[in-house]
Amino acid sequence: MNVDLRHHGDAEVGGGLADFAVNVRTSTPPEWLAARIRASVADLAAYPDPRRARRAVARRHGRSVEEVLLTAGAAEAFVLLARVLAPRRAVVVHPQFTEPEAALRAAGHEVERMILSKDFTLDPGLVPEDADLVVVGNPTNPTSVLHPAEAVAGLARPGRTVVVDEAFMDCVPGEPESLASRLPTGVVVVRSLTKTWGLAGLRAGYILADPHLVGRLTEAQPLWAVSTPALVAVEACSAPEAVAEAEAWAVELGSERDRLSAELSGRGLYVVPEARASFLCLCVPDALGIRALLRQRGYAVRRGDTFPGLGSDWLRIAVRDRPSNDRLLEVLGELGI
């Protein structure tokens, strides 16, 4: 199935539409973080120095500094990996964020898709044994499924690189299924500050990997790729008090997400079960038509047909605060949903 791998939620919004399409936490960044970013502008005459931010990320996950590479968001991480790795058989587990596959194809690699079944749970045994690069999201965008750490780690093999996109892992209180602090041999973890801290425009993320691979990626990365304001944000968001704040938000998010999921399921819609990220994935007959009607009423949701493994009957809906979610439910009710 040919899909537009470069279509993302930001293409759905604008024109005053209420945004249920982009998976960025609303009312962010918080003022304490915005103030630190504003203050960093005073240092823009100097070239960016990533050392403090790298140390902060290393402390955050219990890694060595040599295992950390800061990037201009997760998107740059996928491009760097595609440029440095030379897979003979690359497999991307879908449905998932499409940029890893897009980056691999742009770098000239052939890509196989492993499509998960209806509830989108991961079976490591379905991945071809000779695959030497496997890419998987956890929790996965757009399905919101959180795979067990043991299942993801079970993908690792001698001679295989497993790339785990954990951009939404801080939506999960305690991050029990994260591999960031464990980092099994052959596993690469990609993280982002975009979603929880509302920093999509700043481009801030990082890679956790073995020092040898980090060194190769560093050589492929342009000098000073991460700006001073982004470095300040990385350092600030890796501090214990920031991690605690994100944890508190994740607990609140989970409660509202489960309520919204129950409301939609109660209307007879199929919502992918056990959602754990900041969005829901649901099957709606004529989803593209429903999306168009919602846009007419001022609401943007994410189409699902640009994700391999989904189709024209799928939508992704970001979880917002309760009043906003209730207004969306009201409009859906007016549409007979």
Secondary structure as the mmCIF struct_conf table of DSSP 4:
data_model
#
loop_
_struct_conf.conf_type_id
_struct_conf.id
_struct_conf.beg_label_comp_id
_struct_conf.beg_label_asym_id
_struct_conf.beg_label_seq_id
_struct_conf.end_label_comp_id
_struct_conf.end_label_asym_id
_struct_conf.end_label_seq_id
TURN_TY1_P TURN_TY1_P1 LEU A 5 ARG A 6
HELX_RH_3T_P HELX_RH_3T_P1 GLY A 9 GLU A 12
TURN_TY1_P TURN_TY1_P2 GLY A 15 GLY A 16
STRN STRN1 ALA A 18 PHE A 20
BEND BEND1 ALA A 21 VAL A 22
BEND BEND2 VAL A 24 VAL A 24
BEND BEND3 THR A 26 SER A 27
BEND BEND4 PRO A 29 PRO A 29
HELX_RH_AL_P HELX_RH_AL_P1 GLU A 31 SER A 40
HELX_RH_3T_P HELX_RH_3T_P2 VAL A 41 ASP A 43
TURN_TY1_P TURN_TY1_P3 LEU A 44 ALA A 45
BEND BEND5 ALA A 46 ALA A 46
HELX_LH_PP_P HELX_LH_PP_P1 TYR A 47 PRO A 48
HELX_RH_AL_P HELX_RH_AL_P2 ARG A 51 HIS A 61
TURN_TY1_P TURN_TY1_P4 GLY A 62 GLY A 62
HELX_RH_3T_P HELX_RH_3T_P3 VAL A 65 GLU A 67
STRN STRN2 VAL A 68 THR A 71
BEND BEND6 ALA A 72 ALA A 72
HELX_RH_AL_P HELX_RH_AL_P3 GLY A 73 VAL A 84
BEND BEND7 ARG A 88 ARG A 89
STRN STRN3 ALA A 90 HIS A 94
BEND BEND8 PRO A 95 GLN A 96
BEND BEND9 THR A 98 THR A 98
HELX_RH_AL_P HELX_RH_AL_P4 GLU A 99 ALA A 106
TURN_TY1_P TURN_TY1_P5 ALA A 107 GLY A 108
STRN STRN4 VAL A 111 ILE A 115
TURN_TY1_P TURN_TY1_P6 LYS A 118 ASP A 119
HELX_RH_3T_P HELX_RH_3T_P4 PRO A 124 LEU A 126
BEND BEND10 VAL A 127 VAL A 127
TURN_TY1_P TURN_TY1_P7 GLU A 129 ASP A 130
BEND BEND11 ASP A 132 ASP A 132
STRN STRN5 LEU A 133 GLY A 137
BEND BEND12 ASN A 138 PRO A 139
HELX_LH_PP_P HELX_LH_PP_P2 THR A 140 THR A 140
TURN_TY1_P TURN_TY1_P8 ASN A 141 THR A 143
HELX_LH_PP_P HELX_LH_PP_P3 VAL A 145 PRO A 148
HELX_RH_AL_P HELX_RH_AL_P5 ALA A 149 ALA A 153
TURN_TY1_P TURN_TY1_P9 GLY A 154 LEU A 155
TURN_TY1_P TURN_TY1_P10 PRO A 158 GLY A 159
STRN STRN6 THR A 161 ASP A 165
TURN_TY1_P TURN_TY1_P11 ALA A 167 PHE A 168
HELX_RH_3T_P HELX_RH_3T_P5 MET A 169 CYS A 171
BEND BEND13 VAL A 172 VAL A 172
TURN_TY1_P TURN_TY1_P12 PRO A 173 GLY A 174
TURN_TY1_P TURN_TY1_P13 PRO A 176 GLU A 177
TURN_TY1_P TURN_TY1_P14 ALA A 180 ARG A 182
TURN_TY1_P TURN_TY1_P15 THR A 185 GLY A 186
STRN STRN7 VAL A 187 SER A 192
BEND BEND14 LEU A 193 LEU A 193
HELX_RH_AL_P HELX_RH_AL_P6 THR A 194 TRP A 197
TURN_TY1_P TURN_TY1_P16 GLY A 198 GLY A 198
TURN_TY1_P TURN_TY1_P17 ALA A 200 LEU A 202
STRN STRN8 GLY A 205 LEU A 208
HELX_RH_AL_P HELX_RH_AL_P7 PRO A 211 ALA A 220
BEND BEND15 GLN A 221 GLN A 221
HELX_LH_PP_P HELX_LH_PP_P4 PRO A 222 PRO A 222
TURN_TY1_P TURN_TY1_P18 LEU A 223 TRP A 224
BEND BEND16 VAL A 226 VAL A 226
HELX_RH_AL_P HELX_RH_AL_P8 THR A 228 CYS A 237
TURN_TY1_P TURN_TY1_P19 SER A 238 SER A 238
BEND BEND17 ALA A 239 ALA A 239
HELX_RH_AL_P HELX_RH_AL_P9 PRO A 240 SER A 265
TURN_TY1_P TURN_TY1_P20 GLY A 266 GLY A 268
STRN STRN9 TYR A 270 VAL A 271
BEND BEND18 PRO A 273 GLU A 274
BEND BEND19 ALA A 277 SER A 278
STRN STRN10 PHE A 279 CYS A 283
TURN_TY1_P TURN_TY1_P21 PRO A 285 ASP A 286
HELX_RH_AL_P HELX_RH_AL_P10 ALA A 287 GLN A 296
TURN_TY1_P TURN_TY1_P22 ARG A 297 GLY A 298
STRN STRN11 TYR A 299 ARG A 303
BEND BEND20 GLY A 304 GLY A 304
TURN_TY1_P TURN_TY1_P23 ASP A 305 THR A 306
BEND BEND21 PHE A 307 PHE A 307
TURN_TY1_P TURN_TY1_P24 PRO A 308 GLY A 309
TURN_TY1_P TURN_TY1_P25 SER A 312 ASP A 313
STRN STRN12 TRP A 314 ALA A 318
HELX_RH_AL_P HELX_RH_AL_P11 ARG A 322 GLU A 334
TURN_TY1_P TURN_TY1_P26 LEU A 335 GLY A 336
#
